[in-house]
Amino acid sequence: MSYVKSYKELIVWQRAIELVIEVYRITDLLPKSELYGLVSQMRRAGISIASNIAEGKKRKTKNDFLHFLHMSDGAAAELETQLIISKKLYPNIDFNEAYALLE
Protein backbone atom coordinates (compact mmCIF):
# COMPACT_ATOMS: atom_id res chain seq x y z
CA MET A 1 0.00 0.00 0.00
CA SER A 2 1.46 3.34 -1.01
CA TYR A 3 1.10 6.55 0.95
CA VAL A 4 -0.78 9.42 -0.70
CA LYS A 5 1.47 12.47 -0.52
CA SER A 6 -0.84 15.05 -2.05
CA TYR A 7 -4.56 15.67 -2.04
CA LYS A 8 -4.25 15.83 -5.82
CA GLU A 9 -3.63 12.07 -5.81
CA LEU A 10 -6.96 11.39 -4.07
CA ILE A 11 -9.56 10.06 -6.48
CA VAL A 12 -12.31 11.69 -4.45
CA TRP A 13 -10.64 15.09 -4.91
CA GLN A 14 -10.19 14.46 -8.66
CA ARG A 15 -13.90 13.61 -9.00
CA ALA A 16 -14.79 16.69 -6.96
CA ILE A 17 -12.88 18.83 -9.47
CA GLU A 18 -14.79 17.15 -12.32
CA LEU A 19 -17.99 17.92 -10.42
CA VAL A 20 -17.08 21.61 -10.13
CA ILE A 21 -16.51 21.79 -13.89
CA GLU A 22 -19.89 20.12 -14.46
CA VAL A 23 -21.59 22.52 -12.04
CA TYR A 24 -20.15 25.45 -13.99
CA ARG A 25 -21.45 23.92 -17.23
CA ILE A 26 -24.92 23.52 -15.75
CA THR A 27 -25.03 26.94 -14.14
CA ASP A 28 -23.99 28.56 -17.42
CA LEU A 29 -27.27 27.19 -18.81
CA LEU A 30 -29.43 28.67 -16.06
CA PRO A 31 -31.20 31.98 -16.68
CA LYS A 32 -29.38 35.18 -15.70
CA SER A 33 -32.07 35.75 -13.06
CA GLU A 34 -30.47 32.87 -11.10
CA LEU A 35 -27.02 34.51 -10.97
CA TYR A 36 -27.32 35.53 -7.31
CA GLY A 37 -29.47 32.53 -6.36
CA LEU A 38 -28.89 29.02 -7.62
CA VAL A 39 -25.81 29.82 -9.72
CA SER A 40 -23.92 31.37 -6.83
CA GLN A 41 -25.01 28.73 -4.30
CA MET A 42 -24.29 25.76 -6.55
CA ARG A 43 -20.85 27.00 -7.53
CA ARG A 44 -19.88 27.74 -3.93
CA ALA A 45 -21.10 24.32 -2.74
CA GLY A 46 -19.23 22.54 -5.54
CA ILE A 47 -16.03 24.43 -4.87
CA SER A 48 -16.42 23.77 -1.14
CA ILE A 49 -16.49 20.00 -1.70
CA ALA A 50 -13.09 19.94 -3.41
CA SER A 51 -11.60 22.66 -1.20
CA ASN A 52 -12.47 20.91 2.06
CA ILE A 53 -10.94 17.66 0.84
CA ALA A 54 -7.74 19.51 -0.07
CA GLU A 55 -7.59 21.49 3.17
CA GLY A 56 -8.28 18.42 5.28
CA LYS A 57 -5.52 16.44 3.58
CA LYS A 58 -3.04 19.23 4.34
CA ARG A 59 -3.90 19.15 8.05
CA LYS A 60 -1.56 17.28 10.34
CA THR A 61 -3.93 14.82 12.02
CA LYS A 62 -6.31 12.13 10.87
CA ASN A 63 -9.07 13.67 13.01
CA ASP A 64 -8.64 17.03 11.25
CA PHE A 65 -8.81 15.28 7.87
CA LEU A 66 -12.00 13.45 8.91
CA HIS A 67 -13.52 16.73 10.12
CA PHE A 68 -12.94 18.34 6.72
CA LEU A 69 -14.27 15.26 4.93
CA HIS A 70 -17.47 15.62 6.95
CA MET A 71 -17.68 19.27 5.91
CA SER A 72 -17.18 18.24 2.30
CA ASP A 73 -19.97 15.69 2.65
CA GLY A 74 -22.22 18.43 4.00
CA ALA A 75 -21.44 20.63 1.01
CA ALA A 76 -22.25 17.66 -1.26
CA ALA A 77 -25.68 17.37 0.39
CA GLU A 78 -26.19 21.11 -0.18
CA LEU A 79 -25.27 20.76 -3.84
CA GLU A 80 -27.50 17.73 -4.27
CA THR A 81 -30.43 19.70 -2.85
CA GLN A 82 -29.71 22.58 -5.21
CA LEU A 83 -29.50 20.19 -8.17
CA ILE A 84 -32.88 18.71 -7.25
CA ILE A 85 -34.42 22.19 -7.08
CA SER A 86 -32.79 23.18 -10.36
CA LYS A 87 -33.98 20.02 -12.08
CA LYS A 88 -37.57 20.76 -11.01
CA LEU A 89 -37.36 24.37 -12.15
CA TYR A 90 -35.41 23.72 -15.37
CA PRO A 91 -36.24 20.17 -16.56
CA ASN A 92 -34.69 20.72 -20.00
CA ILE A 93 -31.15 20.84 -18.55
CA ASP A 94 -29.27 17.54 -18.27
CA PHE A 95 -28.17 16.99 -14.67
CA ASN A 96 -27.22 13.31 -15.03
CA GLU A 97 -23.45 13.80 -15.06
CA ALA A 98 -23.57 15.96 -11.93
CA TYR A 99 -25.67 13.35 -10.12
CA ALA A 100 -23.26 10.61 -11.19
CA LEU A 101 -20.24 12.56 -9.94
CA LEU A 102 -21.96 13.25 -6.62
CA GLU A 103 -22.35 9.51 -6.08
C-alpha positions, 0 to 999 in steps of 0.5 A: 500500500502506497502513501498518498502524498498530495490531495491531488492524488486522491480520487475523491478530490479528482472527482470533486474537481470534475464535479465543479466543472460540471456545475459550472457547465450547468449553471452557465445554462441557467437563466441570468435571473439565477445569478445571485441565487442558484448559480452562486449557491451551486458554484460555492457548494461545488467548490467547497467540496473539493476545497475541504478535501484539499484542506483536510488532507493538508492538516496534520492529524487524521481527526482534522482530515476526517472533520474536513471530509465531513464538511465536504460531505455536507457541502455535497448534500447542499449541492444535491439539494440545489441540483434537485431544485434546479432540475424541477425548475429547469427540466430541460437541462441535463443533470445526469453527469452531476448526479453521477459525480456526486455519487 
